[in-house]
Amino acid sequence: MNLGWPGSDWRHAAAHLVAAVAVFALGASDPFAVRSQEIPTDAGWRDVTVAQYQQHLKDLDAIVAACQNQRSQQSGAGAAQTKFPACDPAQIGPDSRVQGLSAAASQTREVRYDWLRSVLERAENKTGATQKSIFGAIPRANKKPVSMDALLAAARQRLKDDAAQVENPVAATTNYSDERKSLNSILAQRAYRGVIEESAMGRLREWFYNLLDKLFSGLVRFGSNAPWIVWLLRILLLVAVCTALVWFLLRIERRSRIRLIPDVEPGPGAPSAREWRLWLRDAQTMAAQGQWREAIHFLYWASISRLEAKRLWPADRARTPREYLALLAGTDPRKPNLSALTRSFERTWYGGRTAQASDFNAALEQAAALGVAAE
């Protein structure tokens, strides 16, 4: 399955076509650009002055002119010669490093002649080696090959242009004060007063969006090359949805088990029939008299009344302390405190253990965690 965006196939094809046309345009503007990349650049370097560089350009023009003459004479005579010695690219010599050609006399300009070696290498053969076409896979790209005479003429014109550029160099401008004043006057206008630089947060947001775009683009390419990953993601998504649904249903079942309470008033014997504050007051009264066993007893039922008033279970006085404890789910955060309070109540009330003030204080902390505290 293709994970690309809708219509991505024709967009990719159009992008490749545009790139091919751009390369063709560059090649057409400079007929030596493609071929010159195939010529090795190990001819070496030679440091020359501006005058020596001008003379070298004249020598190169003479070499190209001699190559033109030899090819025209041989082709006119109809000879079977397959090589033209006048077109030997070895005559060009090494590349030049020209001193003083730029505005700063201390700087050096490097001039390569790979393009000219490419032309002469082709012109050395009678037929002229045709350039490899990079548009063979593109229909309707039938471009006529450039003739050897046209290439040699273009080479001579380029050498003349280089010589003219040496005679009339472009003066380097290092002072931009006038341009800066002009730009400052434009930016001072009312239309640009609200324009501010991008903030650090904006740059961070842009970087994050670019990262997401790169990540998703990689996933799209990976999905296009591996269709099985789509089915794997679907299976994982289905398993995650089913797991979440089961977990949600279990939570509903646990809550409904202790919250299915009829909308009736509690019976007269139920703990919640008496307000939990009254149970707490009785516990404090017993504690003030030192009757710790009775104080823990009243404190326990104050906690049960408090929880029952929140409709955590149906009111029923016939339940035992352990049955009240079982009504709370194991994941309920109140269960540990109710368990501790229940054990303390059972030990002192049913087990006959003598209660102390420390037992009451511990039970008081556990009851406070359940919501039973003096206000």
C-alpha positions, 0 to 999 in steps of 0.5 A: 500500500502506498502511504504517500499523499494523494497525487504524489506520483505525478508530483514526483514525476513533474519534479523530476521533469523540472530538474531535467529541464533545469540541467538541460538549460544549464548545459545549453547555456554552457555547452562545455559544462557537462563534458568538462566534468569527464576530463581529469583535473590533474594538469597542475597549476602555474602561477602567472601575472596578469600580463602572462595570463593575457598572453596565455589567453591569446595563445589558447585562442590561436590553438583553437583557431589552428584546430578550426583551420585543420579540421576545415581543410581536412574535411574540405579535401575529403581525406580519411584522417581520423586525428587532428594534431592541432586539436591536441588538448595537451597544448593547453598546459596547466591551469593558472593562478593569476596574481593581482587579477582581483581588486586586492592585489594580494588575492589570487584567482584560480582559472581552470581550462577543463572546459577547453580541454573537453572541447579540444578532446572532442575536436581531436577526432574527425567525427567528434565524440558525441556527448552522452545524453541525459534525456534518453528516458524523457520523451520528446527531448529530441535535441540536435547535438551541437556541431564541432564548429559551433563548439570551437566558435563558442570556445574562441568567444569565451576566450575573448570574453575572458580577455575583455574582462581582464582589460576592464575589471569590475571595481569592487565596492567595499563601502555600502554606507549609501545603500545602508542609509537607503535601506534604513530610510525605507525601514523607518517608514510607517509600513515597516514599524510593526515588523520584528525579527522572528523570536526564539520561540518562533524559530524553535517552533519552525525547527520542530515543524521541520523535524516532524515533516522530515519524520513523517516524510521518512515514514511515508517513504518507508511505507511505500517501500514496505507495504507490510508495515501498514498491516502491522500498524493496523493490527497494533492499533486494533489491539490497542483499541481493544485493550483500552475498551476492555480496561474501560469496561472493567473500570465501569464494572468495578465502580458499578459494583459498589455504586448500585445504590437504591434511591431510598433513605437508610434504615433506622439501624444503618450507620448512615442513619446517624450523622457521622459528626455525632459518631465522632462527637461520641468518640471524642467524649469517650476519649476525654474520659479515657475509655479508649475502647469505646472511643475507637468503636464510635470512631469506626462507625463514624468512618462507616457512616461517612463513607456510606453517606457518600453512597459507596454502598447500600445502607445495611446494618447487618454487615460485618466490618469485613463485609464493609471492607470487601465493598471497596475495590482493591484500587480504591485509595481509601482501602488501606486506611479502612483496613487498618481502622477495621483491624484496630476496631476488631482487636479492641472491640471483638478481641478484647484487647486493652486499648491505649491512647496511642491506639486511639490516636492512630485510629483518629489519623486513619479516620481523618484520611477517610474524611472523618475529622473535626471541622 
